[in-house]
Every structure is written in structure tokens, then in C-alpha cells.
Amino acid sequence: MIAFKNIDDAKHVVIRTDNDSFANANALYSYILAQHKKVSLVVTQEIENKFSFLPWYTKRKENMPVCADVIIESQPNTLVLFDTLKQNDIVINQKMATSLFAGLLEFTQGFTANTRNGTAFAVASELIALKAEHLTCKEYLQQRESLALYRLKALLYKNMVQSSDAQVINMYICDEDLRCSGATQKDLQKVQKEALKIVHVKEVRLYKSDENNKILKSIKEI
């Protein structure tokens, strides 16, 4: 849990984040900036372009500052962050609400993952009431797809093989295909989940074709 007292006593705060927690990091950045503190947003990996609508996307840095009073490791669980903010009586402004709503969409995979529950929907409703730009969040995070993803789809669907009376789809990927497409591991998971929607399909298996067809991941119909 974030110790907000440490933030109150600090002059310079660093927030470290990755793709999964970047939206939550934006919410923290907004709060700390409003406290008139120096704050740095340090990313530990390349941040996807889909997050470009977030308020502090252009403030991200790759290098750690020489010195800082407090270093916060941003976490992907938006529900925990929201609860912590409320417990500390922190007023959530519009920029924070938008960032938190984006984080909630990511954390719950658009309210489809096991991380969704009644609390998630309640928090979403409260964030919308706080003027979160939820339609913008949905457009960028759920309705836009990268060209790299479409390249990856073309490769995977072209070489896929169905088995077990069409109930199993076998997909094959190698390092070179992934590199040429520009896609990510998350993109691979998206294609697998999409293929699971095909009629009669109950399982999608992903194999590493350049490693003796080692199975990387298998997902099944719930």
C-alpha cells in the first residue's frame, strides 16, 4: 500500500511503471503534481501507443533521476489504488478519474476477466460520476487496434490447424514472425482469445515453431 505520508514529506517523488500499471501511474502523477511536488514518471518498458490519450503520456522517462526522496512502484490493481485513495480522503479530480477508469478497463480486460466483480462496476460508476472521460478510454483501449496486431493475425490464422473434430485450434509462432510483425506477447493473447470465439472451438493452443513446436500457452472455453 502506498504511504501517502511519505509523499507529503517528500520534495521529489519518482513513480516507476510498466504497461500494466501505466494508467494508475498517471493517476498518482496527477495527485502528486497537485501537491506541488516534483514528480518523475519512469517507465521500465516501452509504453504502448494506445495509452497516448492519458494526461501524462508525454512525461514518461526511461532513466531514473540521480536522486529522489520517495520511489513508488505503480501496481496494476486499480481497485486497490482507488480504495487507498478513498481511505486517505484524497479528492479525485477529472484527470485522476480518467486515468483510473483506463486502469480499471485494463485490469478487468474490459470487464471480461476474472478480476471483474461488483466492486469493479461500482468503482466504474463512481469514476464516471467524477467526470472520467470513459468514452475516450473505451475508444483508445477497446476500439482501436495496432497495425502490428493485424499483421500477427494474418500470420497466425494463415498457418493455423484445427484438430479434434474442429474443437481445437493450433497456432504457430516463431521469434522472427513476432519481430517482423512488431507485435507483443499481449497481442498473442488477444488473437488466442479471438480464435476461441470460432464456432465449435473449445481450446486454442499456441506453439513455438522454432523450438520444436513447444507449447507456449493453451486457453480453453470457460
N, C-alpha and C positions, 0 to 999 in steps of 0.2 A: 504494500500500500504506500502511496506517495505521502511523505511527511511534509505537509504544507508549511509547518512552522519553519523548516529548513529553508524553504523558498522565501519566506518572509524575512529571514535573517541574511539572505544572500544578496550580493551585488550582481553576480554573473551566473546564470543558470544555463547548463547545456542539456538539451534533450536529444538522446540517441534513439534512432528509429529505423525500421525497415519498411518494406511494402505493407506487411500485415498490420502494422501499428501506426502507419503514417498519418491517417486521418485523426486518430486520437492524439498524436503528437501535435497536430495543428490546433486542436482544442486547447491543449496545455500551453502552446506558444501564445495563443490569444490571451489566455488568463495571465500568464507571467508578464507579457508586454503591458497589459492593463495595470499591473502593479508597479510600472515604471522601473522595471529591472532590465538589465542587459540579458538577452537570451539568444542562444545559438541553436540552430536545428541541424544536427549532424546525422547524415544517413549512412547506414552500414552496407547498403547495396543500391544499385540504380533503381530509382523510383519510377514506376510505370506512368506513362503519359496520361492515363485515364484519371489520375489524381490532379491534373493541371488546373482544375476549377477550384481547388481548395485555396483558402486565402494566403497561405504562406508557402506555396509550392516553390516559388522562385527564391525563397530564402534558404533553401536547403544547401548544406555544405558537406563536402566529403572528409575534410580534415578537422581533427579535434583542435580546439583552441589551446594555446600554450597553458593557460590557467583558467580555472573556474571554481566557484565556491560549492556548487551543487551539480551533480550529474544525475539526470533522470533517465532511466531505461523505459521508454514507452512500451506498453503492452497492448496486444490486440483485443483484449476483452473490454469492449465498450461499456457493458453493463456494470462491471466493477468500477470503471473510471467514473461513470455517471453517478453511481451510488456514493463514491468517495467525495465527489464534488458537492453533492447534496448534504452529506454528513458534515462537511466543513462549512456549510452555509454560503457556498460560493455562487454568486449570481451568474447565470449562464446567458451570455449575450448572443446575438444572432450569428456571429462568426463561429463561436464555440458550438452553438446548436447545429449549424450546418455541418461542421466537422464531425461532431458526434453522430449525427444521423448517417453520414457517409461511413463512419467506422462501424455503426450498427449494421448497415447493409452488407459490409464486407464480412463482419464477424458471423452473421447469420446466413451468409450467402444468399442474400435477397429474401430472407425469412423462409428458407427452404431447408436449412441444415438442422442438425440435432441441437444446435446452440439456440434455436428459436424457442421461446416459451411465452407464457402470458406476460411475464415481466418485459420481455423484448418489445412486444406490441404496445404495452403501456408506456414504456420509455419513448418509443417512436411517436406516440400520440402527444406526449408532453413536449418533445422536441419540436414537433410541427407547431404546437401552440406557442412555442418560443420563437417562432418565425424562421425555423430552419428551412433552407431552400431545398426542400425534399425532392421537388421535381427535377431540379438541376442534378442532384445526387443520383437519382434514378437514371437520368439520361446518360450521364457520363459513365456510371458504373454498371448499368444493366442493359442499356440500349445501344451502346457503341462498342464495336469490336475492332481490334487492330488488324492490319493487313497481314501481319505475321501469323495470326490465328487462322486466317483463311488459307494461307499457304500450307500451314500444318494440316488443316482439314483435308486439303487436296491430296497430300501425301498419304495420310493415314487411311482415308476412305478408298483411295485407288488400290492400295495393297491389302486391304482387309480381307479376311477369310471367315466365312461362317461355318460353324460345325454344330454337332449335337442337335440335328433337326432344326437348324437356324436359331437355336436358343442361345448360342454362344458366339460372340464376335471376337476374332483375334486380330489385333492391330500390331504393327511392327514399326519400330523407330530405331534410328542409329544416331550417333553423335553428329555425323555430317548433315543428315536431314534436319536435325534440330538447329544446327548452326546456320545452315542456308536459309531456313525459314525465318530465323530471328525470333522464334517462339520461346516460351518459357515452360517450366515444369507445370505451372498453373494452367497454361494453355492445354497441355496434355490432359490434365484432369478434366478440363471443360469439354474436350472432344469425347473423352470416355463417357462422361455423363450424358452428353447429347446422344451418343450412339445407343445408350441404354433405353432411349425412348422409341427405338425402332420396333415395329410390331414383332411379337413373339420372342424378342431378345430378353434374356434374364441375367446375362453376365457378359461383361466386356473385359477382355484380358489384353494387357499391353506388354509386348515383348521387346527385348533389346536385340535387334537383328545382328548387330556387330559383336555380340557377346554370347554366341551360341544359343540365340533365342531365349536368353534368361528372362523369366517373367518379372516385370518391374512392378506391376500393380494389377489387381483384379477387383472390379467393383460389381456388385450384384444388386438385383432388383430388391427393394425393401418390401 
